[in-house]
Amino acid sequence: MLKPKILVTGATGKTGMPTALGLAEKGFPVRALVRRDDARAALLRGRGVEIVVGSLESLRDLEQAMTGVKRAYFCPPLEPGTLRRAVLFAAAAREARLEAVVQLSQWVADASHPAVHAREKWLTNHMLSWMPDIGIVTVQPGWFADNYFAVIGQAAQFGLFGLPLGHGSNAPPSNEDIARVIVACLAEPAPHIGKAYRPTGPRLLAPGDIAELMGAALGRAVRYQDVPLAMFLKAAVSLGLSEFVISQLYWFLQDYQANAFGVGAPTGVVEDVAGVMPEDFLTIARRYVRASPLAERGIAGALRETGGLLAALLARKPDIRRIEARLGAPQIEGFVLARESEAWTATHA
């Protein structure tokens, strides 16, 4: 029997790339929608994936990408306009008569969340569920393991794991395990239609645990330093992160401090859905250490990290309220973080 063609959006990203590769390895014809035909797209093409350059902002691009497709992975970027892209995707999906869609959502998605991305993820979840003839599967990971390695350089050079995580816990999933769940749902959608899955790692970890395991992967002692949120935001500015990403991290890190990502974790989703044991954090960390030049200790690395610290100290603290006003996402009375939301707690605890 011929396997159906599957569209992967965001196909050169953290979950899109391993999803496209995983489906291709299982013998599915895969079409990847990418923003540009770069080295990452070339890697996919080399594995037999069809490359289509286009935008989630273009209905025409989406319609062309879905021609001959039966299933799709919807993975919008962390940028303004999540709901708009979802509506365009849904319109094209109905026109193409897709049979199943797996969407990437977010564990803290809620109608009352102060982060506009979390609100629009919640709206997207509901809007896609209204399509009568397309089966929807929701994958809603929390804080990715990948996020911690933004500070692998300081951990390698100075033995410090500095992030504003407070005392929050997490069972961090790898990009690859999240993709394994997505691949399983796209390969055989029927048992998963209408369900929401939260992939996690195998163990709940405090920030100190994560620092210790990162140190084990680096071959040196690493300790956790709880960094003030304001200082982290200044570092984000110095690194050139977009105002939108900075404003969303401002709220998501407060979720982390309130232990929203520790709620309900760990889960058995990776084993139950993908049929494999989830990767532990040490395994993930060792992979990043092998791949990242920032993990190499030496004078050059120490100078680089010292320069980064000085740049963060000199950067201007971003004004989150002004950023949100400029982006058209002002705060209103009644917005609350995930752990403070009765609706979120009732469905996630």
C-alpha positions as CSV (number, residue, x, y, z in Angstrom):
1,M,0.0,0.0,0.0
2,L,1.3,3.5,-0.9
3,K,1.9,5.7,2.1
4,P,0.3,9.1,2.1
5,K,2.4,12.2,1.5
6,I,2.9,14.3,4.6
7,L,3.6,18.1,4.8
8,V,6.0,19.3,7.5
9,T,6.0,23.1,8.2
10,G,8.8,24.7,10.1
11,A,10.8,21.8,8.7
12,T,14.3,23.2,9.4
13,G,13.4,24.0,13.1
14,K,13.9,22.2,16.4
15,T,11.1,19.8,16.0
16,G,10.4,20.1,12.3
17,M,13.8,18.8,11.1
18,P,13.7,15.6,13.2
19,T,10.0,15.1,12.3
20,A,10.7,15.3,8.6
21,L,13.7,13.0,8.9
22,G,11.8,10.6,11.1
23,L,8.9,10.3,8.6
24,A,11.3,9.8,5.7
25,E,13.1,7.1,7.6
26,K,9.7,5.3,7.9
27,G,9.2,5.4,4.2
28,F,6.7,8.2,4.0
29,P,6.9,10.7,1.1
30,V,7.6,14.0,2.9
31,R,7.2,17.6,1.7
32,A,9.0,20.3,3.7
33,L,7.8,23.9,3.7
34,V,10.8,26.1,4.5
35,R,11.4,29.8,4.4
36,R,14.7,29.5,2.5
37,D,16.6,26.9,0.6
38,D,19.7,26.8,2.8
39,A,22.1,24.2,4.2
40,R,19.4,22.7,6.5
41,A,17.0,22.4,3.5
42,A,19.8,20.7,1.6
43,L,20.3,18.2,4.4
44,L,16.6,17.3,4.2
45,R,16.7,17.1,0.4
46,G,19.7,14.7,0.7
47,R,17.5,12.4,2.8
48,G,14.8,12.3,0.1
49,V,12.6,15.1,1.5
50,E,10.9,17.3,-1.1
51,I,11.6,21.0,-0.5
52,V,9.1,23.8,-1.1
53,V,10.1,27.4,-0.3
54,G,7.2,29.4,1.0
55,S,5.5,31.2,3.9
56,L,2.9,30.4,6.5
57,E,1.7,33.9,5.8
58,S,0.7,33.1,2.2
59,L,-2.5,31.2,1.5
60,R,-1.2,30.5,-2.1
61,D,2.0,29.0,-0.7
62,L,0.1,26.8,1.7
63,E,-2.3,25.6,-1.0
64,Q,0.6,24.7,-3.3
65,A,2.4,23.0,-0.4
66,M,-0.7,20.9,0.4
67,T,-1.3,19.7,-3.2
68,G,-1.4,15.9,-3.0
69,V,-0.8,15.9,0.7
70,K,-3.0,13.9,3.2
71,R,-1.5,14.8,6.6
72,A,0.5,17.7,8.0
73,Y,2.5,19.0,10.9
74,F,1.7,22.6,11.8
75,C,4.6,24.2,13.6
76,P,4.4,28.0,13.6
77,P,7.4,30.1,14.7
78,L,7.7,32.0,18.0
79,E,6.9,35.3,16.2
80,P,3.9,37.7,16.2
81,G,0.9,36.4,14.3
82,T,0.5,32.8,15.5
83,L,-3.3,32.9,15.2
84,R,-3.2,34.5,11.8
85,R,-1.0,31.8,10.5
86,A,-3.2,29.1,12.0
87,V,-6.3,30.5,10.3
88,L,-4.5,30.5,6.9
89,F,-3.2,27.0,7.5
90,A,-6.7,25.8,8.4
91,A,-8.2,27.4,5.3
92,A,-5.7,25.6,3.1
93,A,-6.1,22.3,5.0
94,R,-9.9,22.3,4.5
95,E,-9.4,23.1,0.8
96,A,-6.9,20.3,0.4
97,R,-9.2,17.9,2.4
98,L,-6.4,16.8,4.7
99,E,-7.3,13.8,6.9
100,A,-5.1,14.6,9.9
101,V,-3.1,17.4,11.3
102,V,-0.7,17.4,14.3
103,Q,-0.2,20.8,15.8
104,L,2.5,22.0,18.1
105,S,1.0,23.8,21.0
106,Q,2.4,24.8,24.5
107,W,1.9,23.4,27.9
108,V,1.0,26.8,29.4
109,A,-1.4,27.8,26.7
110,D,-4.4,29.5,28.3
111,A,-7.0,32.1,27.3
112,S,-6.0,34.4,30.2
113,H,-2.3,34.1,30.0
114,P,-0.3,37.4,29.8
115,A,1.9,36.1,27.0
116,V,0.2,36.7,23.7
117,H,1.8,33.6,22.2
118,A,0.2,31.4,25.0
119,R,-3.2,33.0,24.4
120,E,-2.9,32.5,20.6
121,K,-1.8,28.9,21.1
122,W,-5.0,28.4,23.1
123,L,-7.1,30.0,20.4
124,T,-5.4,28.0,17.8
125,N,-6.2,24.8,19.7
126,H,-9.9,25.6,19.7
127,M,-10.1,26.9,16.2
128,L,-8.5,23.8,14.6
129,S,-10.7,21.6,16.7
130,W,-13.8,23.2,14.9
131,M,-12.8,21.7,11.5
132,P,-15.4,18.9,11.1
133,D,-13.6,16.7,8.6
134,I,-9.9,16.9,9.7
135,G,-8.6,14.9,12.7
136,I,-6.5,17.0,15.0
137,V,-3.8,15.8,17.4
138,T,-2.2,18.3,19.8
139,V,1.4,17.9,21.0
140,Q,2.0,20.4,23.9
141,P,5.5,20.1,25.4
142,G,6.6,22.5,28.1
143,W,10.1,23.8,28.5
144,F,12.4,22.1,26.0
145,A,15.7,20.7,27.1
146,D,17.2,22.6,24.2
147,N,16.5,25.9,26.0
148,Y,19.1,25.3,28.8
149,F,22.0,25.1,26.4
150,A,21.7,28.8,25.6
151,V,24.2,29.1,28.6
152,I,26.4,26.1,27.8
153,G,29.3,28.6,27.2
154,Q,29.2,30.0,30.7
155,A,28.8,26.6,32.2
156,A,31.9,25.3,30.2
157,Q,34.1,28.3,31.0
158,F,33.1,29.3,34.5
159,G,31.2,26.4,36.0
160,L,28.0,28.5,36.3
161,F,24.5,27.6,35.0
162,G,22.9,31.0,35.3
163,L,19.2,31.4,34.5
164,P,16.1,32.9,36.2
165,L,14.4,29.6,37.0
166,G,13.9,30.1,40.7
167,H,13.0,26.8,42.4
168,G,10.9,25.6,39.5
169,S,11.1,22.0,38.3
170,N,10.9,20.4,34.9
171,A,11.1,17.1,33.2
172,P,12.8,18.4,30.0
173,P,12.1,16.6,26.7
174,S,14.6,16.5,23.9
175,N,13.7,17.9,20.5
176,E,14.1,14.4,19.2
177,D,11.7,12.8,21.6
178,I,9.1,15.5,20.8
179,A,9.5,14.7,17.2
180,R,9.2,11.0,17.8
181,V,5.8,11.6,19.3
182,I,4.8,13.8,16.3
183,V,6.1,11.1,13.8
184,A,4.1,8.4,15.5
185,C,0.9,10.5,15.4
186,L,1.4,11.3,11.7
187,A,2.3,7.8,10.7
188,E,-0.8,6.3,12.3
189,P,-3.2,9.1,13.2
190,A,-6.4,7.2,14.0
191,P,-5.7,6.2,17.6
192,H,-4.6,9.8,18.5
193,I,-7.3,12.0,16.9
194,G,-8.8,14.4,19.4
195,K,-6.0,13.8,22.0
196,A,-3.4,16.1,23.5
197,Y,0.0,14.8,24.4
198,R,2.7,16.3,26.6
199,P,6.1,14.6,25.9
200,T,8.6,15.0,28.8
201,G,11.9,13.6,29.9
202,P,11.9,10.6,32.4
203,R,12.6,12.6,35.6
204,L,11.6,15.8,37.3
205,L,14.7,18.0,37.8
206,A,15.4,21.0,39.9
207,P,17.7,23.7,38.4
208,G,20.5,22.4,40.6
209,D,20.0,18.9,39.2
210,I,20.2,20.3,35.6
211,A,23.4,22.1,36.5
212,E,25.0,19.0,37.9
213,L,24.1,16.9,34.9
214,M,25.4,19.6,32.5
215,G,28.6,19.5,34.5
216,A,28.8,15.8,34.2
217,A,28.5,16.1,30.4
218,L,31.2,18.9,30.3
219,G,33.5,17.0,32.7
220,R,33.6,19.8,35.3
221,A,31.7,20.9,38.3
222,V,28.8,23.3,37.4
223,R,26.5,25.0,40.0
224,Y,23.2,26.7,39.5
225,Q,23.0,30.5,39.9
226,D,19.5,32.0,40.1
227,V,19.9,35.1,37.9
228,P,17.5,38.1,38.4
229,L,14.9,38.2,35.6
230,A,15.8,41.8,34.8
231,M,19.5,40.8,34.3
232,F,18.4,37.9,32.0
233,L,16.3,40.3,29.9
234,K,19.3,42.7,29.5
235,A,21.4,39.7,28.3
236,A,18.7,38.8,25.8
237,V,18.8,42.4,24.5
238,S,22.6,42.2,24.2
239,L,22.3,38.9,22.2
240,G,20.0,40.5,19.7
241,L,16.8,38.5,20.5
242,S,13.7,40.1,19.1
243,E,11.4,42.2,21.2
244,F,8.6,39.7,20.8
245,V,10.7,36.7,22.0
246,I,12.0,38.8,24.9
247,S,8.5,39.8,26.0
248,Q,7.3,36.1,25.8
249,L,10.2,34.8,27.8
250,Y,9.5,37.4,30.4
251,W,6.2,35.7,31.1
252,F,7.2,32.1,30.5
253,L,10.1,32.3,32.9
254,Q,7.7,33.5,35.6
255,D,5.7,30.4,34.8
256,Y,8.9,28.4,35.3
257,Q,9.5,30.0,38.7
258,A,6.0,29.3,39.7
259,N,6.6,25.6,38.8
260,A,4.0,25.4,36.0
261,F,6.3,23.2,34.0
262,G,6.7,20.8,37.0
263,V,2.9,20.3,37.1
264,G,1.9,16.8,35.9
265,A,5.5,15.8,35.0
266,P,7.0,13.4,34.1
267,T,4.6,11.7,31.7
268,G,4.8,8.4,29.9
269,V,3.9,9.9,26.5
270,V,7.2,9.2,24.7
271,E,7.1,5.6,25.7
272,D,3.4,5.1,25.2
273,V,3.0,6.9,21.8
274,A,6.5,6.7,20.2
275,G,7.3,3.3,21.7
276,V,10.8,4.3,23.1
277,M,12.0,5.4,26.5
278,P,12.5,9.1,26.7
279,E,16.1,10.4,26.7
280,D,17.5,11.4,30.1
281,F,19.0,14.8,30.5
282,L,22.6,13.6,30.7
283,T,22.2,11.9,27.3
284,I,20.9,15.1,25.8
285,A,23.6,17.2,27.4
286,R,26.4,14.9,26.1
287,R,25.0,15.3,22.6
288,Y,25.0,19.1,22.9
289,V,28.5,19.1,24.3
290,R,29.8,17.1,21.4
291,A,28.1,19.4,18.9
292,S,28.7,22.8,20.3
293,P,32.0,24.7,19.9
294,L,30.8,26.9,22.8
295,A,31.5,23.8,25.1
296,E,35.2,23.9,24.4
297,R,37.1,25.3,27.3
298,G,40.0,27.7,26.8
299,I,41.2,31.3,26.9
300,A,39.2,32.3,23.8
301,G,36.0,30.9,25.2
302,A,36.6,32.6,28.6
303,L,37.2,36.0,26.8
304,R,34.0,35.4,24.7
305,E,31.9,34.7,27.8
306,T,33.4,37.6,29.7
307,G,32.6,39.9,26.8
308,G,29.0,38.6,26.8
309,L,28.6,39.3,30.5
310,L,29.9,42.9,30.1
311,A,27.6,43.5,27.1
312,A,24.6,42.3,29.2
313,L,25.6,44.6,32.1
314,L,25.8,47.6,29.8
315,A,22.6,46.7,27.9
316,R,19.4,48.7,28.5
317,K,16.7,46.8,30.4
318,P,13.7,46.3,28.1
319,D,10.4,47.8,29.0
320,I,8.0,44.9,28.6
321,R,4.8,47.0,28.7
322,R,6.0,49.3,26.0
323,I,7.1,46.4,23.8
324,E,3.7,44.8,24.2
325,A,2.0,48.1,23.3
326,R,4.1,48.5,20.2
327,L,3.3,44.9,19.2
328,G,-0.4,45.4,19.7
329,A,-0.6,43.0,22.6
330,P,-1.4,45.2,25.7
331,Q,-2.1,43.7,29.0
332,I,-5.7,43.9,30.3
333,E,-7.2,43.2,33.7
334,G,-7.7,39.5,34.4
335,F,-4.6,38.1,32.7
336,V,-2.9,35.6,35.0
337,L,0.0,33.1,34.8
338,A,-0.8,29.5,34.3
339,R,-0.6,28.4,37.9
340,E,-3.0,31.3,38.8
341,S,-5.6,30.4,36.2
342,E,-8.5,28.3,37.5
343,A,-9.3,27.0,34.0
344,W,-5.7,26.0,33.4
345,T,-5.3,24.3,36.8
346,A,-8.5,22.4,36.3
347,T,-7.3,20.8,33.0
348,H,-3.6,20.5,33.8
349,A,-3.1,19.6,37.4
